[in-house]
Amino acid sequence: MKKAYAVMMAVMMTVGSLAGCGGTAAGSAAGVKEGERKPEESAALQGGETVELIVFAAASMTETMTEIAGMYREIRPDVEIVCTFDSSGTLKTQIQEGADCDIFISAAGKQMDQLDITADPEVNRDGLDFVDEDTRFDLVENKVVLAVPNGNPAGIETFEDLGTDRLGLICLGNEDVPVGAYSEEILTNLGILDKLEADSKITYGSDVKEVTTQVKQASVDCGIIYATDAYSAGLTVVDEADGDLCRSVIYPAAVLKISKNREEARAFLDYLSGEDCGAVFESAGFSMAE
């Protein structure tokens, strides 16, 4: 039953994402800063055609990428950005199974490496060759945080509090999605993961958006999510994982070799790394990767 529910939620999110990313976000404005290259008008525009770029992006990028898609439409009316948002593991599987995709942005290096033939074979165990390695780069960095419902009824203030009687129930992402892997890493480093599981104090969400929803609805005492999702949902953040608890949360981006519009896809990746998009990412709690 749990698996069927997770699949249903993933399908619903994907359908909603496809409807929301292609249009211009309200209030968005596009401009080109001095020294930033404006994408050149393509042959498609000269011929009156529109190129559709399909972007698979981690669910935690829903708000930012939707806004950026609208901004890009202003300067490249010949290109329509169509986004699918889901857990990075689900998106990786869809690409592997033949889904059309021009650009992949994952919330961790693992899912990108699993599609990159140049990656460690211990990670890319199937020898998959989807990533155009010449286009791959680290786009943004996120933070993993502990978020609580409005009013913080359980009085949880730190990650250490998760090992006390204050905690009744916490929501984490499933272990096969990046936010779940980061959460497991934190709880393991704190030495409390096995105890929480034994005490049935953990419930799971299929991706970071589902975890965020459970916290916002106060279905749980707290949840481990990304700083950006806490910001977009208006949740209270009581603690942030440092380097001792969790590795850096880096989002790699790349054009895929299966892309039918690789020139336009490269141009959009150039745009994502520019100042205008940097401002959007940073306003939502991301920082540009170094």
C-alpha positions in Angstrom: 0.0 0.0 0.0 2.8 2.4 0.9 4.6 1.7 -2.4 1.4 2.3 -4.4 0.7 5.5 -2.6 4.2 6.8 -3.3 3.9 6.0 -7.0 0.5 7.8 -7.2 2.0 10.8 -5.5 5.0 10.8 -7.9 2.7 10.7 -11.0 0.5 13.5 -9.6 3.6 15.7 -9.0 5.0 15.0 -12.4 1.7 15.9 -14.2 1.5 19.1 -12.2 5.1 20.0 -12.9 4.6 19.6 -16.6 1.8 22.0 -16.5 3.6 24.6 -14.4 7.1 25.0 -15.8 6.5 25.9 -19.4 4.8 29.3 -18.8 6.2 32.6 -17.7 6.1 33.0 -13.9 4.1 35.9 -12.7 6.3 38.9 -11.8 9.4 37.5 -13.4 11.7 39.7 -15.4 14.6 38.8 -17.6 17.7 40.9 -18.2 21.3 40.3 -19.2 24.0 41.7 -16.9 27.0 43.3 -18.3 29.5 40.7 -19.3 26.9 37.9 -19.3 26.3 36.3 -22.7 22.8 36.5 -24.0 21.8 33.3 -25.8 21.8 33.8 -29.5 18.7 33.6 -31.5 18.4 30.2 -33.0 17.6 29.0 -36.5 14.3 27.7 -35.1 13.1 31.3 -34.2 14.1 32.5 -37.7 12.0 29.8 -39.1 9.1 30.5 -36.8 9.5 27.3 -34.9 9.6 26.6 -31.2 12.2 24.3 -29.6 11.0 22.3 -26.6 13.7 21.6 -24.0 12.8 19.0 -21.5 14.4 19.5 -18.1 14.4 16.8 -15.4 15.1 18.6 -12.1 15.1 17.5 -8.4 11.8 18.3 -6.7 13.5 20.8 -4.4 14.0 23.0 -7.5 10.3 23.3 -8.4 9.9 27.0 -7.4 13.2 28.3 -8.7 13.2 26.4 -12.1 9.6 27.4 -12.7 10.5 31.0 -12.3 13.6 30.7 -14.4 11.7 29.0 -17.2 9.5 32.0 -17.4 12.5 34.4 -17.4 14.1 32.4 -20.2 11.0 32.6 -22.4 11.3 36.4 -22.3 14.8 36.3 -23.9 14.4 33.2 -26.0 10.8 33.1 -27.2 11.9 30.3 -29.6 12.6 28.0 -26.7 10.0 26.5 -24.3 11.4 25.0 -21.1 9.2 22.0 -20.0 10.2 20.7 -16.5 9.5 17.5 -14.8 10.2 17.6 -11.0 10.6 14.5 -8.9 13.1 12.7 -6.7 16.5 12.5 -8.4 16.3 8.7 -8.2 13.0 8.5 -9.9 14.2 10.9 -12.7 17.4 8.9 -13.2 15.3 5.7 -13.6 13.0 7.4 -16.1 16.0 8.6 -18.2 17.5 5.1 -18.0 14.1 3.6 -19.2 14.0 5.8 -22.3 12.2 9.0 -21.3 12.8 12.1 -23.4 15.1 14.5 -21.6 17.5 17.2 -22.6 18.9 18.3 -19.3 19.2 16.6 -15.9 19.7 18.4 -12.6 20.0 16.1 -9.6 20.1 16.9 -5.9 23.2 14.8 -5.4 26.1 13.5 -7.4 25.2 9.9 -7.1 22.2 9.9 -9.5 24.2 11.9 -12.1 27.2 9.5 -11.7 24.9 6.6 -12.3 24.3 7.9 -15.8 27.8 9.1 -16.4 30.2 6.6 -18.1 33.2 8.6 -16.8 32.1 8.2 -13.2 33.4 5.6 -10.7 32.2 2.1 -11.9 31.4 1.3 -8.3 28.7 4.0 -8.7 27.8 3.6 -12.4 27.5 -0.2 -12.0 25.4 -0.6 -15.2 27.9 1.2 -17.4 25.2 3.8 -18.4 26.4 6.5 -20.9 23.8 9.3 -20.9 25.7 12.3 -19.7 27.6 14.6 -22.0 30.5 15.0 -19.6 31.8 18.1 -21.3 28.7 20.0 -20.2 28.5 18.7 -16.6 29.1 21.1 -13.8 28.0 21.8 -10.2 25.2 24.3 -10.4 24.1 25.1 -6.8 24.5 24.0 -3.2 21.7 23.5 -0.7 21.6 22.9 3.1 19.9 20.1 5.0 17.8 21.4 7.9 15.5 20.3 10.7 12.1 21.9 10.2 9.1 22.0 12.6 5.4 22.8 12.2 4.0 26.2 13.2 4.4 26.8 16.9 6.8 23.8 17.3 4.4 21.8 19.6 7.1 19.2 20.5 9.6 21.8 21.4 12.4 20.3 19.3 15.3 22.7 18.9 18.3 20.7 17.6 19.2 17.5 15.8 20.3 16.1 19.2 16.8 16.5 20.5 15.7 13.7 18.0 17.3 11.2 20.4 15.1 12.4 23.4 11.6 11.9 24.6 10.6 15.2 22.9 10.3 13.3 19.6 7.2 11.3 18.9 7.4 11.1 15.1 9.8 12.4 12.4 9.4 12.3 8.6 12.3 11.5 6.4 12.7 11.0 2.7 13.0 7.4 1.5 16.5 6.1 1.4 16.6 6.0 -2.4 16.2 9.8 -2.7 19.0 12.3 -1.9 17.2 14.0 1.0 16.6 10.6 2.6 20.3 9.6 2.1 21.4 12.9 3.8 18.9 12.3 6.6 20.2 8.8 7.2 23.7 10.1 7.2 22.8 12.7 9.9 21.0 10.2 12.2 23.8 7.6 11.8 26.4 10.2 12.7 24.3 11.1 15.8 24.1 7.4 16.7 20.3 7.3 16.9 19.1 5.9 13.6 18.6 2.3 14.8 16.9 3.4 18.0 14.5 5.6 16.2 13.6 2.8 13.8 13.2 0.3 16.6 10.9 2.8 18.5 8.8 3.3 15.3 9.5 7.1 15.4 10.2 7.4 11.7 7.7 7.8 8.8 8.8 8.3 5.2 7.9 10.5 2.2 8.6 9.6 -1.4 10.5 12.9 -1.9 11.4 16.1 -0.2 8.1 17.8 -1.1 6.1 15.1 0.6 8.2 15.4 3.7 7.7 19.1 3.7 3.9 18.7 3.4 3.8 16.3 6.4 5.7 18.9 8.5 3.5 21.8 7.4 0.4 19.8 8.2 1.8 19.0 11.6 1.3 15.3 10.9 4.8 14.8 12.4 6.8 16.6 15.1 9.5 17.6 12.6 11.2 16.6 9.3 14.6 16.7 7.7 14.4 18.7 4.4 16.3 21.2 2.4 16.6 24.8 3.4 15.0 25.9 0.1 11.9 23.8 0.7 11.6 25.1 4.3 11.8 28.6 2.9 9.2 28.1 0.1 6.8 26.4 2.6 7.2 29.0 5.3 8.4 26.5 7.8 10.5 27.2 10.9 14.0 25.9 10.8 15.4 25.0 14.2 18.8 23.5 13.1 21.1 23.2 10.1 23.4 20.2 9.5 27.1 21.1 9.4 29.9 19.3 7.8 30.3 17.0 10.8 26.8 15.6 10.4 26.3 15.7 6.6 28.3 16.0 3.4 27.8 19.0 1.1 24.6 19.0 -0.9 25.7 19.8 -4.4 23.4 19.8 -7.5 25.1 18.8 -10.7 23.6 19.7 -14.1 24.4 18.3 -17.5 23.1 18.0 -21.1 22.2 14.4 -21.9 23.5 12.6 -25.0 20.0 11.6 -25.9 19.0 15.3 -26.3 17.6 16.2 -29.6 18.4 19.9 -29.1 21.9 19.9 -27.7 22.9 23.3 -28.9 19.8 24.9 -27.2 20.3 22.8 -24.1 23.9 24.0 -23.8 22.7 27.6 -24.1 20.2 27.1 -21.4 22.8 25.6 -19.0 25.0 28.7 -19.7 22.0 30.9 -18.7 21.5 28.9 -15.5 25.0 29.7 -14.4 24.6 33.4 -15.0 23.9 36.3 -12.6 20.1 36.5 -13.2 19.5 32.9 -12.3 22.0 33.1 -9.5 19.8 35.8 -7.9 16.7 33.5 -8.2 18.5 30.6 -6.6 20.0 32.6 -3.8 16.6 34.3 -3.0 15.2 30.8 -2.4 18.1 29.7 -0.1 20.5 28.1 -2.6 24.0 29.2 -3.0 25.9 29.0 -6.3 28.4 26.1 -6.3 32.0 27.0 -6.5 
